[in-house]
């Protein structure tokens, strides 16, 4: 790397910290920036403040070598990677407030010639918005060198990694890089080439933004089909997992697996950005989102019916809160909403929640007096109704004997699949 020496990564969450660590272990000097003093202190001590396999080794190694450090203040750098949240607002449009906050930190330290990369999953036009926002704060700079003003380069490179396999997929997956200018795209490609073994595909910024949204919307539509199948199969007395297994023997059919809904920071959010950008033209994407958003209510009714079978007696076990197996990420998790709803509609029933990857109850459940965080084995042994919401390895390890005599609501097919 002849032009890039120091990289500042803004946001040390599930994407920012792995990106910072992989860059640092490949020879670049990286400064991570985060608003959380707890996160900054953890990184500077070589620790990871969340669960992600293999990340701890990279962070500890990079910190010990002096390649990675963290701070709460945005420093000067050759490249800035913005990896902050982009949640949606009440109207399902994107909240760009975190991106704008990152921009306010970056703008004062710019001199011209830097590259600013937006990695946050974003609606079409967000990278341009970031550029315009920074230039409005620094009118002595420009996006393209117009008027003789020094240019700052802007590009979008969406992450497309799977939680639980981030450190592998950061290296092996293809990357899409979209620049406001060809020069920005080329420089961003140079950066990612430091660690990315996959193909790096260049395009413009808006196409890159849409590519990430389309990838996750495609999965959302297909999950919605599986979730709708599970509801139909229940009505017809069919085992949906056997049905899908048989249908998938067709050489051109690959139905996904149903669940309690859809969670995470991407699939449950990104389709709404496309809907917001083209509300009249996104009937299928909107319908799929509604199917998946409605699934937790269906699961809640299944639990109420199961408890009613026991004349309203006995405790209820909730197995899993994360949005997918074997991680601690609760963002947009339907399981958290389902657990809270069960506790609300059955306030006199003890709810035993087992989430083996967290040590304390999430804030949305802390105020529920009838909810306790316990081990998987304790939750099952104490309860008459067992609700499987996440197929963690610890859940799949349960023996059939542990479930004998209990009513099981299995949304993941752990114990119901043929």
C-alpha positions as CSV (number, residue, x, y, z in Angstrom):
1,X,0.0,0.0,0.0
2,X,1.8,3.1,-1.2
3,X,-1.0,5.6,-0.5
4,X,-2.6,4.3,2.7
5,X,-0.9,4.2,6.0
6,X,-3.4,4.9,8.7
7,X,-7.1,3.8,8.7
8,X,-9.7,5.1,11.2
9,X,-12.7,2.8,11.6
10,X,-15.7,4.7,13.0
11,X,-17.9,2.3,15.0
12,X,-16.4,-0.8,16.7
13,X,-19.5,-3.1,16.6
14,X,-20.1,-6.4,14.9
15,X,-18.7,-5.2,11.6
16,X,-16.4,-2.3,12.5
17,X,-14.2,-4.1,15.0
18,X,-13.6,-7.2,12.7
19,X,-12.8,-4.9,9.8
20,X,-10.4,-2.9,12.0
21,X,-8.7,-6.1,13.3
22,X,-8.3,-7.7,9.9
23,X,-6.7,-4.5,8.5
24,X,-4.4,-4.2,11.4
25,X,-3.3,-7.9,11.3
26,X,-2.4,-7.3,7.6
27,X,0.0,-4.5,8.3
28,X,-1.9,-1.3,8.5
29,X,-2.1,1.1,11.4
30,X,-5.7,1.2,12.5
31,X,-7.4,3.5,15.0
32,X,-10.9,2.4,16.1
33,X,-13.4,5.0,17.2
34,X,-16.4,4.4,19.3
35,X,-18.7,6.4,21.5
36,X,-18.7,3.6,24.1
37,X,-15.9,4.0,26.6
38,X,-16.5,0.3,27.6
39,X,-15.8,-0.8,24.0
40,X,-12.8,1.4,23.6
41,X,-11.3,0.2,26.9
42,X,-11.9,-3.5,25.9
43,X,-10.2,-3.1,22.6
44,X,-7.2,-1.3,24.0
45,X,-6.9,-4.3,26.4
46,X,-7.0,-6.7,23.5
47,X,-10.5,-7.9,24.4
48,X,-13.7,-8.3,22.3
49,X,-16.9,-6.9,23.9
50,X,-19.2,-9.4,22.1
51,X,-19.2,-12.9,20.8
52,X,-17.6,-13.6,17.4
53,X,-15.4,-16.7,16.8
54,X,-11.7,-16.0,16.1
55,X,-12.1,-12.3,16.4
56,X,-10.4,-12.2,19.9
57,X,-7.2,-13.7,18.4
58,X,-7.0,-11.0,15.8
59,X,-7.8,-8.2,18.2
60,X,-5.3,-9.4,20.8
61,X,-2.6,-9.9,18.2
62,X,-3.1,-6.5,16.5
63,X,-3.1,-4.6,19.9
64,X,0.0,-6.4,21.1
65,X,1.8,-5.5,17.9
66,X,0.8,-1.9,18.2
67,X,-1.2,-1.9,15.0
68,X,-4.6,-1.4,16.6
69,X,-5.8,1.0,19.2
70,X,-9.1,2.6,20.1
71,X,-10.3,6.0,21.1
72,X,-13.5,8.1,21.5
73,X,-12.1,10.9,19.4
74,X,-11.8,10.8,15.6
75,X,-8.2,11.1,14.6
76,X,-6.5,12.2,11.3
77,X,-6.1,9.3,8.9
78,X,-5.6,8.4,5.2
79,X,-8.9,6.4,5.1
80,X,-12.0,6.6,7.2
81,X,-14.4,3.6,7.3
82,X,-17.8,4.4,8.7
83,X,-19.5,1.3,10.2
84,X,-22.3,2.7,12.3
85,X,-25.9,1.6,12.7
86,X,-28.6,2.6,10.2
87,X,-31.9,1.7,11.9
88,X,-35.2,2.6,10.4
89,X,-37.6,5.3,11.6
90,X,-41.3,5.0,12.4
91,X,-42.1,5.4,8.7
92,X,-39.6,2.6,7.8
93,X,-37.2,5.1,6.2
94,X,-33.5,5.0,7.2
95,X,-32.2,6.9,10.2
96,X,-29.0,8.5,9.0
97,X,-28.3,10.2,12.3
98,X,-25.4,7.9,13.2
99,X,-23.8,8.5,9.8
100,X,-24.2,12.2,10.2
101,X,-22.7,12.0,13.7
102,X,-19.7,10.2,12.2
103,X,-19.4,12.8,9.5
104,X,-19.3,15.6,12.2
105,X,-16.3,13.8,13.8
106,X,-14.5,13.3,10.5
107,X,-15.0,16.7,8.9
108,X,-12.7,18.8,11.2
109,X,-9.6,16.5,10.7
110,X,-9.7,16.4,6.9
111,X,-7.0,18.0,4.8
112,X,-7.9,16.8,1.3
113,X,-7.0,13.6,-0.5
114,X,-8.5,11.2,2.1
115,X,-10.8,8.4,1.3
116,X,-14.1,8.0,3.3
117,X,-15.8,4.6,2.9
118,X,-19.4,4.0,4.1
119,X,-19.8,0.4,5.1
120,X,-23.0,0.8,6.9
121,X,-26.0,-0.8,5.1
122,X,-27.6,2.3,3.6
123,X,-30.5,3.4,1.4
124,X,-29.8,4.6,-2.1
125,X,-28.1,8.0,-2.0
126,X,-26.6,7.6,1.5
127,X,-23.0,7.8,0.4
128,X,-23.7,10.9,-1.6
129,X,-25.5,12.3,1.4
130,X,-22.4,11.6,3.6
131,X,-20.2,13.4,1.0
132,X,-22.5,16.4,0.7
133,X,-22.9,16.6,4.5
134,X,-19.1,16.6,5.1
135,X,-18.5,19.2,2.3
136,X,-21.2,21.4,3.8
137,X,-19.2,21.3,7.0
138,X,-15.9,21.9,5.1
139,X,-16.7,24.2,2.1
140,X,-12.9,24.6,1.6
141,X,-12.9,21.0,0.3
142,X,-14.8,19.3,-2.6
143,X,-16.0,16.0,-3.9
144,X,-14.2,16.2,-7.2
145,X,-11.5,18.9,-7.1
146,X,-13.8,21.5,-8.6
147,X,-12.7,25.1,-8.3
148,X,-9.3,24.0,-7.3
149,X,-10.4,22.9,-3.9
150,X,-8.8,19.7,-2.5
151,X,-11.0,16.7,-3.1
152,X,-12.1,14.1,-0.5
153,X,-13.0,10.7,-2.1
154,X,-16.1,8.8,-1.1
155,X,-17.1,5.2,-1.7
156,X,-19.6,2.6,-0.5
157,X,-18.5,-0.9,0.3
158,X,-21.3,-2.9,2.0
159,X,-20.4,-5.7,4.4
160,X,-21.9,-9.1,3.5
161,X,-20.7,-11.4,6.2
162,X,-22.5,-14.0,8.3
163,X,-22.4,-13.5,12.1
164,X,-20.5,-16.4,13.6
165,X,-18.3,-16.6,10.5
166,X,-17.3,-13.0,10.1
167,X,-13.5,-13.5,10.3
168,X,-13.7,-16.2,7.6
169,X,-16.1,-14.4,5.3
170,X,-14.3,-11.0,5.5
171,X,-11.4,-12.7,3.7
172,X,-13.2,-15.1,1.4
173,X,-16.3,-13.3,0.2
174,X,-16.4,-11.2,-2.9
175,X,-16.8,-7.4,-2.2
176,X,-18.7,-4.7,-4.1
177,X,-17.1,-1.3,-4.1
178,X,-19.0,1.7,-5.4
179,X,-17.4,5.1,-5.7
180,X,-18.8,8.6,-6.2
181,X,-15.9,8.8,-8.6
182,X,-13.8,6.0,-10.4
183,X,-10.8,7.2,-8.4
184,X,-12.6,6.6,-5.1
185,X,-13.6,3.1,-6.2
186,X,-10.0,2.3,-7.3
187,X,-8.5,3.5,-4.0
188,X,-11.1,1.6,-2.0
189,X,-10.3,-1.6,-4.0
190,X,-6.6,-1.1,-3.2
191,X,-7.5,-1.0,0.5
192,X,-9.7,-4.1,0.6
193,X,-7.1,-6.0,-1.5
194,X,-4.9,-6.0,1.6
195,X,-7.0,-8.8,3.1
196,X,-9.8,-9.8,0.6
197,X,-9.1,-13.0,-1.3
198,X,-12.5,-12.8,-3.1
199,X,-13.2,-10.8,-6.3
200,X,-13.6,-7.0,-5.7
201,X,-16.2,-5.7,-8.1
202,X,-16.3,-2.0,-8.9
203,X,-19.4,0.0,-9.7
204,X,-21.0,3.4,-8.7
205,X,-22.1,4.2,-5.2
206,X,-25.9,3.9,-5.7
207,X,-25.6,0.5,-7.4
208,X,-23.4,-0.7,-4.5
209,X,-25.9,0.5,-2.0
210,X,-28.8,-1.2,-3.8
211,X,-26.8,-4.5,-4.2
212,X,-26.7,-5.0,-0.5
213,X,-30.3,-4.2,0.0
214,X,-31.3,-6.5,-2.9
215,X,-29.2,-9.4,-1.5
216,X,-31.0,-9.2,1.9
217,X,-34.4,-8.6,0.4
218,X,-34.0,-11.7,-1.8
219,X,-33.4,-13.7,1.4
220,X,-36.3,-12.0,3.2
221,X,-38.7,-12.9,0.4
222,X,-37.6,-16.5,0.4
223,X,-37.8,-16.7,4.2
224,X,-41.3,-15.3,4.0
225,X,-42.3,-18.1,1.6
226,X,-41.0,-20.7,4.2
227,X,-42.7,-18.9,7.1
228,X,-46.0,-18.8,5.2
229,X,-45.6,-22.5,4.4
230,X,-45.2,-23.2,8.1
231,X,-48.5,-21.5,8.8
232,X,-50.3,-23.2,6.0
233,X,-48.8,-26.6,7.0
234,X,-50.0,-26.2,10.6
235,X,-53.5,-25.5,9.3
236,X,-53.4,-28.7,7.1
237,X,-51.8,-30.9,9.7
238,X,-48.5,-31.3,7.8
239,X,-45.0,-31.4,9.2
240,X,-43.5,-28.4,7.4
241,X,-39.9,-29.5,7.8
242,X,-40.6,-32.9,6.1
243,X,-42.6,-31.0,3.4
244,X,-39.6,-28.7,2.7
245,X,-37.1,-31.6,2.8
246,X,-39.2,-33.5,0.2
247,X,-39.8,-30.5,-2.0
248,X,-36.1,-29.6,-2.0
249,X,-35.3,-32.9,-3.7
250,X,-36.5,-31.2,-6.9
251,X,-33.3,-30.1,-8.7
252,X,-34.4,-26.5,-9.1
253,X,-36.0,-26.0,-5.7
254,X,-34.3,-24.8,-2.6
255,X,-36.8,-23.6,0.0
256,X,-35.3,-22.1,3.1
257,X,-36.2,-23.0,6.7
258,X,-39.0,-21.3,8.6
259,X,-38.6,-19.8,12.0
260,X,-40.2,-17.4,14.6
261,X,-39.7,-14.4,12.3
262,X,-36.7,-12.6,10.9
263,X,-34.1,-10.6,12.9
264,X,-30.7,-9.1,12.7
265,X,-29.4,-5.7,11.6
266,X,-29.8,-6.5,7.8
267,X,-32.6,-8.8,6.6
268,X,-35.2,-7.4,8.9
269,X,-34.3,-3.8,8.0
270,X,-32.9,-3.5,4.5
271,X,-36.1,-4.4,2.5
272,X,-37.8,-1.3,4.1
273,X,-35.1,0.9,2.6
274,X,-36.1,-0.3,-0.9
275,X,-39.8,0.1,-0.1
276,X,-39.1,3.7,1.2
277,X,-37.2,4.5,-2.0
278,X,-40.0,3.2,-4.3
279,X,-43.2,2.6,-2.3
280,X,-45.5,2.1,-5.3
281,X,-43.3,-0.5,-7.1
282,X,-42.4,-2.8,-4.2
283,X,-45.5,-4.9,-3.6
284,X,-43.7,-8.2,-3.3
285,X,-40.9,-6.9,-1.0
286,X,-43.5,-5.2,1.2
287,X,-45.7,-8.3,1.4
288,X,-42.7,-10.5,2.4
289,X,-41.8,-8.1,5.1
290,X,-45.3,-8.2,6.5
291,X,-45.4,-12.0,6.4
292,X,-42.2,-12.1,8.4
293,X,-43.2,-9.4,10.8
294,X,-46.5,-11.2,11.5
295,X,-44.9,-14.5,12.4
296,X,-44.1,-13.6,16.0
297,X,-47.8,-13.0,16.6
298,X,-48.6,-16.5,15.2
299,X,-45.9,-18.0,17.5
300,X,-47.4,-16.2,20.5
301,X,-50.8,-17.7,19.8
302,X,-49.2,-21.2,19.6
303,X,-47.7,-20.7,23.0
304,X,-50.9,-19.5,24.5
305,X,-52.7,-22.5,23.1
306,X,-50.1,-24.8,24.4
307,X,-50.3,-23.4,27.9
308,X,-54.1,-23.6,27.7
309,X,-53.8,-27.3,27.0
310,X,-52.4,-27.6,30.5
311,X,-55.2,-25.6,32.0
312,X,-52.9,-22.6,32.4
313,X,-50.7,-24.5,34.8
314,X,-46.9,-24.7,34.8
315,X,-44.0,-22.5,33.8
316,X,-42.8,-21.7,30.3
317,X,-39.3,-22.1,28.9
318,X,-38.1,-19.8,26.1
319,X,-35.0,-21.3,24.4
320,X,-33.0,-18.6,22.6
321,X,-33.1,-14.9,22.2
322,X,-30.5,-14.2,19.6
323,X,-31.6,-13.6,16.0
324,X,-29.6,-16.7,14.8
325,X,-27.8,-19.7,16.3
326,X,-24.6,-19.6,18.4
327,X,-24.2,-15.8,18.6
328,X,-25.1,-13.2,21.2
329,X,-26.6,-10.6,18.7
330,X,-30.1,-9.6,19.8
331,X,-30.6,-6.8,17.2
332,X,-34.1,-6.9,15.7
333,X,-34.5,-10.4,17.1
334,X,-38.1,-11.7,16.9
335,X,-37.3,-14.0,19.8
336,X,-36.9,-11.1,22.2
337,X,-40.3,-9.6,21.2
338,X,-41.9,-13.0,21.5
339,X,-40.5,-13.5,25.0
340,X,-41.8,-10.1,26.1
341,X,-45.2,-10.7,24.5
342,X,-45.6,-14.1,26.3
343,X,-44.6,-12.5,29.6
344,X,-47.2,-9.7,29.1
345,X,-50.1,-11.8,28.1
346,X,-49.4,-14.4,30.8
347,X,-48.3,-12.1,33.7
348,X,-49.0,-14.8,36.4
349,X,-46.8,-17.4,34.6
350,X,-43.1,-17.8,35.3
351,X,-41.1,-17.4,32.1
352,X,-37.7,-19.2,32.2
353,X,-35.5,-17.7,29.4
354,X,-32.4,-19.5,28.3
355,X,-29.9,-17.7,26.1
356,X,-26.5,-19.3,26.6
357,X,-24.6,-16.5,24.9
358,X,-25.5,-13.6,27.2
359,X,-24.9,-13.0,30.9
360,X,-27.7,-10.5,31.6
361,X,-31.2,-9.9,30.5
362,X,-31.7,-7.5,27.6
363,X,-33.2,-4.2,28.6
364,X,-36.6,-4.9,27.0
365,X,-37.0,-7.9,29.4
366,X,-35.4,-6.5,32.5
367,X,-38.7,-4.9,33.7
368,X,-40.7,-8.1,33.4
369,X,-41.1,-9.4,36.9
370,X,-42.1,-12.9,35.8
371,X,-39.1,-13.5,33.6
372,X,-35.8,-15.0,34.7
373,X,-32.5,-15.8,32.8
374,X,-31.5,-19.4,33.5
375,X,-29.5,-22.2,31.8
376,X,-31.0,-24.3,29.0
377,X,-31.2,-27.3,31.3
378,X,-32.9,-25.4,34.2
379,X,-35.4,-23.7,31.8
380,X,-36.5,-27.1,30.5
381,X,-36.6,-28.9,33.8
382,X,-38.7,-26.2,35.5
383,X,-41.2,-25.8,32.7
384,X,-44.2,-27.6,31.3
385,X,-44.2,-25.7,28.0
386,X,-40.9,-25.5,26.0
387,X,-40.7,-22.9,23.3
388,X,-37.8,-23.3,20.8
389,X,-37.0,-19.9,19.2
390,X,-33.3,-20.4,18.3
391,X,-31.5,-23.5,17.3
392,X,-28.4,-23.0,19.4
393,X,-26.1,-26.0,19.7
394,X,-26.9,-26.0,23.4
395,X,-30.6,-26.4,22.5
396,X,-30.0,-29.1,19.9
397,X,-28.0,-31.0,22.6
398,X,-31.1,-31.6,24.7
399,X,-32.0,-35.2,25.1
400,X,-35.5,-36.5,24.1
401,X,-35.8,-37.6,27.7
402,X,-35.5,-34.0,28.9
403,X,-38.6,-33.1,26.9
404,X,-40.8,-36.1,27.9
405,X,-44.2,-35.0,29.3
406,X,-43.8,-31.4,28.1
407,X,-45.6,-29.5,25.4
408,X,-43.1,-28.3,22.9
409,X,-43.6,-25.4,20.5
410,X,-40.7,-25.8,18.1
411,X,-40.3,-22.9,15.6
412,X,-37.0,-24.1,14.3
413,X,-37.6,-27.8,13.7
414,X,-35.0,-28.9,16.2
415,X,-37.3,-31.6,17.6
416,X,-40.1,-31.5,15.0
417,X,-38.2,-32.2,11.8
418,X,-38.4,-35.7,10.4
